[in-house]
Amino acid sequence: MSRKISRSFINGRTGAGTAGQGIKVEWDSTNDGELHWKDVDESSLEAVVDGDIAVYSGVFNSYVDTMDYITITSTGNATDFGNMTVGKDSCATTANGGNGRGLHFMGRLSGGTETNIIEYITINTPGNATDFGDCSSATYNASACSNGINDRGVVSLGIITDSNDSNVLEYVTISSTGNATDFGDMTVLCSYGGGTSNGINDRGIILRGNSTGGGVTFNNHIEYITISSTGNSTDFGDLTEAKHGLSGTTSNGTSDRAVVGGGVNSSAKVNVIEYFTISSTGNATDFGDLSNTHKYVGAASNGTGDRAVWSGGFDATVNVMEYVTISSTGNATDFGDSTASGMSQGVSNAGGN
């Protein structure tokens, strides 16, 4: 069976009530490297996910079930999306680019209790979240990433209790439902970080914010995994400074670039944006600045418009959203406002982030 590698295109209708014609791009199922164009009628075309919707959720320290969304290539205020299955914060989020499904991994409930639940949304369709399955441990401040190739999401579990960080990696198949499966381990304990990928070469990035079994530390390490396999993470390089409370997002497939915004270092929250090339290894480089200092800010990007958007953050009074063009460098620009202050998770239907 051949596998679609690109979106389908409708050439237009030939007359009222007549099915239009379209084309699909497919790899040959038996001859490696051969690419085929296939004529189909409109009724058999797959749905196209354009990667331009971002959903934000989880007001930090408020444990609400609020979600809102934006169209990334435009600017303006966010719109109500629906509700998570339970009010919580400090989730990890990721999505696939095939059917536009977004996942929320774990999180912290009111009263400081961790949960192991995984839930999902269909990003192109506003509505409430649905139960997906469970991770092996109840944690919060985890990090997640996915690729655009084999429909897999990987999560670094985060904090099991306030004095017990985890180094465990687990994975799920995003388009199905069920419990997470062991993937491997981070090289050290890890929490308060971030995850991202480029959806091109099957590489996932985990930013190690905290790395201690007790108390809070500030870390600058970046590690990577091959998402479609299993195994332990590998050193990638370093951020420009040690910090935690990070958020990562990705560019489109053109520039293969990840941008990281905000966080908190040993003395204060920061507004620094930095970037690195995902398919290589090495240290991050300064990109520019956010308009405000933030930690635990929500982040998402689109797959076609080369734009990253940050929303909210730790401060309960902050509802600012701002954006950058990922393939360039420079300071962030105002986008609009979120429906609630402090949104701390973001996910988009471009997948990967």
Secondary structure as GFF3:
##gff-version 3
##sequence-region A 1 353
A	DSSP	beta_strand	9	12	.	.	.	ID=ss1
A	DSSP	beta_strand	21	27	.	.	.	ID=ss2
A	DSSP	beta_strand	35	41	.	.	.	ID=ss3
A	DSSP	three_ten_helix	42	44	.	.	.	ID=ss4
A	DSSP	beta_strand	53	59	.	.	.	ID=ss5
A	DSSP	beta_strand	66	71	.	.	.	ID=ss6
A	DSSP	beta_strand	79	83	.	.	.	ID=ss7
A	DSSP	beta_strand	92	95	.	.	.	ID=ss8
A	DSSP	beta_strand	101	108	.	.	.	ID=ss9
A	DSSP	beta_strand	114	122	.	.	.	ID=ss10
A	DSSP	beta_strand	130	139	.	.	.	ID=ss11
A	DSSP	beta_strand	143	146	.	.	.	ID=ss12
A	DSSP	beta_strand	152	156	.	.	.	ID=ss13
A	DSSP	beta_strand	159	161	.	.	.	ID=ss14
A	DSSP	beta_strand	164	173	.	.	.	ID=ss15
A	DSSP	beta_strand	181	190	.	.	.	ID=ss16
A	DSSP	beta_strand	194	197	.	.	.	ID=ss17
A	DSSP	beta_strand	203	207	.	.	.	ID=ss18
A	DSSP	beta_strand	219	226	.	.	.	ID=ss19
A	DSSP	beta_strand	234	243	.	.	.	ID=ss20
A	DSSP	beta_strand	247	250	.	.	.	ID=ss21
A	DSSP	beta_strand	257	261	.	.	.	ID=ss22
A	DSSP	beta_strand	270	277	.	.	.	ID=ss23
A	DSSP	beta_strand	285	294	.	.	.	ID=ss24
A	DSSP	beta_strand	298	301	.	.	.	ID=ss25
A	DSSP	beta_strand	307	311	.	.	.	ID=ss26
A	DSSP	beta_strand	320	325	.	.	.	ID=ss27
A	DSSP	beta_strand	333	337	.	.	.	ID=ss28
A	DSSP	beta_strand	343	348	.	.	.	ID=ss29
###
